[in-house]
Amino acid sequence: LPTRIEKFTVNRSPHVDKKSREQFEMRTHKRLLDIVDPTPQTVDALMKLDLAAGVDVEIKL
């Protein structure tokens, strides 16, 4: 799946010097895991996974 890249450009100074800017980017990586014939234990184990902050899991049955 493609990586979504959002770029933000902001002025470094709140007043003048428009030529002085800073760029930030936020990357969203998506992965797809297709499980053939999932058992109830597999689905339960995926629901109970302890993930890092900012990591989301979506399960569709």
DRENFILUM-580002 format. One line per field, with one value per atom (N, C-alpha, C): y, x, z; chain; atom name. Coordinates in steps of 0.001 Angstrom, whole numbers, plus 500000, padded with zeros to 6 digits. Each point is the difference from the previous one (the first is absolute). Example, Ala and Ser with C-alpha at 12.3 -4.5 7.8 and 13.67 -1.06 7.14 Angstrom:
BEGIN
py <- c(494310 / 501190 / 501200 / 501050 / 501190 / 501090);
px <- c(513190 / 499110 / 500900 / 499650 / 500820 / 499230);
pz <- c(507800 / 500000 / 500000 / 499280 / 500060 / 500730);
cadena <- c(A / A / A / A / A / A);
atomo <- c(N / CA / C / N / CA / C);
//
This chain:
BEGIN
py <- c(498824 / 501176 / 501248 / 501066 / 501193 / 500727 / 500701 / 500820 / 501396 / 500484 / 501341 / 501015 / 501009 / 501012 / 501355 / 500618 / 501347 / 500946 / 501049 / 500959 / 501338 / 500612 / 501286 / 500960 / 501195 / 501033 / 501159 / 500398 / 501096 / 501005 / 501252 / 501031 / 499781 / 500194 / 499858 / 501180 / 501160 / 501215 / 500420 / 500507 / 500423 / 501337 / 500746 / 501334 / 500053 / 500286 / 500198 / 498785 / 500140 / 498926 / 498845 / 500286 / 498948 / 498959 / 500363 / 499054 / 498910 / 500246 / 499027 / 499133 / 498799 / 499084 / 498658 / 499248 / 498670 / 499026 / 498811 / 499001 / 498799 / 499511 / 498799 / 499035 / 498716 / 499026 / 498919 / 499497 / 498930 / 498836 / 498843 / 498828 / 498992 / 499499 / 498981 / 498735 / 498960 / 498725 / 499061 / 499382 / 499068 / 498609 / 499013 / 498609 / 499221 / 498976 / 499161 / 498570 / 499379 / 498621 / 499211 / 499079 / 499194 / 498616 / 499648 / 498702 / 499120 / 498886 / 499055 / 499027 / 499791 / 499114 / 500376 / 501188 / 500378 / 499213 / 499593 / 499306 / 501043 / 499668 / 500953 / 500372 / 499059 / 500297 / 501028 / 499908 / 500951 / 501398 / 500116 / 501301 / 500578 / 499168 / 500457 / 500475 / 499289 / 500400 / 501335 / 500220 / 501273 / 501151 / 499739 / 501049 / 500399 / 499056 / 500256 / 500488 / 500226 / 500443 / 501345 / 500096 / 501250 / 500735 / 501105 / 500718 / 501321 / 500512 / 501280 / 501138 / 501145 / 501173 / 500431 / 500307 / 500438 / 498884 / 498757 / 498849 / 499519 / 499938 / 499573 / 498716 / 499155 / 498755 / 499995 / 499677 / 499899 / 498571 / 499333 / 498607 / 499937 / 499415 / 499802 / 498505 / 499541 / 498571 / 499770);
px <- c(500833 / 499167 / 500884 / 499548 / 500847 / 500142 / 501112 / 500255 / 499449 / 499187 / 499420 / 500947 / 500410 / 500934 / 499299 / 499924 / 499440 / 501140 / 500182 / 501076 / 499414 / 500654 / 499580 / 501180 / 499763 / 501028 / 499550 / 500868 / 499680 / 501147 / 499675 / 501031 / 500760 / 501311 / 500801 / 499780 / 499753 / 499828 / 498533 / 499478 / 498595 / 499764 / 501077 / 499817 / 500424 / 501261 / 500493 / 500805 / 500803 / 500855 / 499166 / 499205 / 499182 / 500860 / 501229 / 500881 / 500495 / 499945 / 500467 / 498819 / 499965 / 498895 / 500533 / 499112 / 500350 / 498938 / 500437 / 499064 / 499945 / 498783 / 499765 / 499195 / 500147 / 499179 / 499542 / 498808 / 499421 / 499722 / 500554 / 499831 / 499082 / 499044 / 499079 / 500236 / 500494 / 500275 / 498828 / 499489 / 498885 / 500444 / 499535 / 500294 / 498697 / 499936 / 498812 / 500411 / 499299 / 500268 / 498725 / 500045 / 498828 / 500174 / 499119 / 500068 / 498899 / 500408 / 499050 / 499569 / 498704 / 499411 / 500441 / 499640 / 500395 / 499209 / 500687 / 499354 / 499631 / 499092 / 499664 / 501216 / 500927 / 501204 / 500877 / 500072 / 500797 / 499412 / 498697 / 499340 / 500147 / 499857 / 500137 / 501424 / 500995 / 501395 / 500288 / 499429 / 500200 / 499323 / 498846 / 499289 / 500755 / 500722 / 500689 / 501435 / 500452 / 501377 / 500252 / 501132 / 500404 / 500909 / 499507 / 500722 / 500542 / 500982 / 500602 / 499011 / 500283 / 499146 / 500049 / 498852 / 499938 / 499809 / 499940 / 499793 / 498568 / 499255 / 498606 / 499816 / 499090 / 499666 / 498504 / 499626 / 498591 / 499759 / 499021 / 499700 / 498623 / 499943 / 498728 / 499782 / 498828 / 499684 / 499113);
pz <- c(500000 / 500000 / 500000 / 499392 / 499908 / 501336 / 500130 / 501174 / 499746 / 500917 / 499856 / 500643 / 499231 / 500480 / 499992 / 501175 / 500119 / 500350 / 499200 / 500228 / 500435 / 500999 / 500536 / 499937 / 499507 / 499944 / 500876 / 500929 / 500912 / 500001 / 500310 / 500133 / 501298 / 499964 / 501218 / 500949 / 499429 / 500793 / 499975 / 501103 / 500001 / 499294 / 499682 / 499439 / 498532 / 499757 / 498630 / 499563 / 498980 / 499472 / 499469 / 498990 / 499397 / 499286 / 499641 / 499311 / 500946 / 501291 / 500979 / 500432 / 499481 / 500313 / 500469 / 500626 / 500485 / 499514 / 499603 / 499485 / 500935 / 500201 / 500794 / 499154 / 500278 / 499289 / 500959 / 499728 / 500795 / 499051 / 500303 / 499144 / 500679 / 499229 / 500487 / 499191 / 500668 / 499350 / 500270 / 498962 / 500155 / 499575 / 500728 / 499679 / 500015 / 499183 / 499908 / 500300 / 500925 / 500377 / 499755 / 499064 / 499646 / 500613 / 500930 / 500675 / 499433 / 499406 / 499419 / 501094 / 500124 / 501018 / 501421 / 500478 / 501364 / 501038 / 501032 / 501110 / 501060 / 500901 / 501079 / 500853 / 500179 / 500778 / 499280 / 498668 / 499223 / 500101 / 499842 / 500080 / 501401 / 501019 / 501382 / 500277 / 499476 / 500195 / 499316 / 498825 / 499303 / 500735 / 500608 / 500733 / 501276 / 500601 / 501262 / 499825 / 498763 / 499775 / 500679 / 500688 / 500635 / 499023 / 499430 / 498958 / 500524 / 499291 / 500365 / 499743 / 500584 / 499805 / 498541 / 499440 / 498611 / 499003 / 500466 / 499120 / 500186 / 498922 / 500059 / 499206 / 500469 / 499312 / 499740 / 498783 / 499624 / 499528 / 500595 / 499667 / 499366 / 498809 / 499305 / 499831 / 500384 / 499862 / 498802);
cadena <- c(A / A / A / A / A / A / A / A / A / A / A / A / A / A / A / A / A / A / A / A / A / A / A / A / A / A / A / A / A / A / A / A / A / A / A / A / A / A / A / A / A / A / A / A / A / A / A / A / A / A / A / A / A / A / A / A / A / A / A / A / A / A / A / A / A / A / A / A / A / A / A / A / A / A / A / A / A / A / A / A / A / A / A / A / A / A / A / A / A / A / A / A / A / A / A / A / A / A / A / A / A / A / A / A / A / A / A / A / A / A / A / A / A / A / A / A / A / A / A / A / A / A / A / A / A / A / A / A / A / A / A / A / A / A / A / A / A / A / A / A / A / A / A / A / A / A / A / A / A / A / A / A / A / A / A / A / A / A / A / A / A / A / A / A / A / A / A / A / A / A / A / A / A / A / A / A / A / A / A / A / A / A / A);
atomo <- c(N / CA / C / N / CA / C / N / CA / C / N / CA / C / N / CA / C / N / CA / C / N / CA / C / N / CA / C / N / CA / C / N / CA / C / N / CA / C / N / CA / C / N / CA / C / N / CA / C / N / CA / C / N / CA / C / N / CA / C / N / CA / C / N / CA / C / N / CA / C / N / CA / C / N / CA / C / N / CA / C / N / CA / C / N / CA / C / N / CA / C / N / CA / C / N / CA / C / N / CA / C / N / CA / C / N / CA / C / N / CA / C / N / CA / C / N / CA / C / N / CA / C / N / CA / C / N / CA / C / N / CA / C / N / CA / C / N / CA / C / N / CA / C / N / CA / C / N / CA / C / N / CA / C / N / CA / C / N / CA / C / N / CA / C / N / CA / C / N / CA / C / N / CA / C / N / CA / C / N / CA / C / N / CA / C / N / CA / C / N / CA / C / N / CA / C / N / CA / C / N / CA / C / N / CA / C / N / CA / C / N / CA / C);
//
